[in-house]
Amino acid sequence: MRMVLVFLALALAGAAHAKGNAESGKAKAAQVCAACHGPDGNKPSGPDQPILAGQHYDYLVRALADYKIGRRSNPIMKGFAAQLSRKDIEDLAAWFASQKSVLHDQR
């Protein structure tokens, strides 16, 4: 039982450090995402494109991974996500999650 707890603690510790690098995500977003979502994720170019700024990190990682593997269906996003590595996805999620959203109350 003790070994199971140690293994679980190590697995969770690794997951906690798996968060992406927001600065790397910013650079990648400028190359891949900015045209449709805006440089900080607050200015989508169309009403069918979501605001990414301020979204939860885990949600963004899951959404991009789902586009990459085809679980979510959007031909444009599938094409972009297919080119992303796991690190790219984590970095992009860190960048957009760290941005202030125009959707949130800015008191």
N, C-alpha and C positions, 0 to 999 in steps of 0.2 A: 504494500500500500504506500509506503514511504517513497519508493522509487517512482510510482505513478505520480505522486504529488510533485516530486522534483522534476520529472519530465514535463509535467503540465506547467510548472512555474517557468521553466526554461523556454518552453514554446511560447508562452504568453509574453515573456520578456523580449523575445525576438520579434514578435508581432508589434510590440509597442515601439520598437526602433525602426520598423519598416516604413514609417511615414516618409513621404517624399521630401525633396529639396525644393522649396518654393522659388528660389532664384533660378534654378535650372528649369523649373516649370514655366516661369515667366518667359524665358528665352524660347522654349518650345512653343508656348502659346502664341508668341509673336509670329512664329513660322507656320503654325498649323491652325490655330483657333480664332485668331483675332479678326479675320475677314468676316466671319459669320457671327461671332459672339462679342466682339470688341476686345481691346487689349487687356482689360481687367475683368471681362466677363459680364459687364453691365449694359452693353449696348448691342443687342442682337440686330442683325441687318434685316430681319423679317419677323412677323408676328408668330411664325411657326418655330422659331428658334428660341430656346430658353435662356434666361439670365443664369449664368453659372456662378457669378460672384456670391460668396457667402453660403454656398451649398455645403452640406456636410461632406467631409473628406471621404468617409466610407461610402457614401452614396455615389460620389463622383467616380471613385475607383470601380465600384460595381457597374455603374452605367457604361463606362468606357470599356471595361472588360466584356460586358454583355454585347456591346456593338462589335467588338473585335471577334468574338466567337459566333456571332449571328443570333444570339438569344434576343437581342433587340433588332428590329428591322427598320433601317433607314439607309438607303444606298450611299448617301453622301458620308454619313458618320461611319458606316462600315468601312468605306474606302480609307478614311483618315485613320480610324482606330486600328485597322489591319497593319499599319506601318509602325505602330507604337510598341515599344518594349514594355515590360512590367514596370521598369524604373521610370520610363516616360510617363506612364499612366499615374504612378504615385506622385511624380513631380508636378504634373499638371493638376492633379487633385489638390496637392498642397498649395499651389499657387492660387487657384480659384477659391478654395476654402478660406484662405487668408485675406481675401479681398472684402471690403465693405460692400454690401449689397444695397442697391437702390430700393429693393423690396422690403428691407427691414426698417423699422422705426429708428431713426438716428437721433435720439434724445441727447 
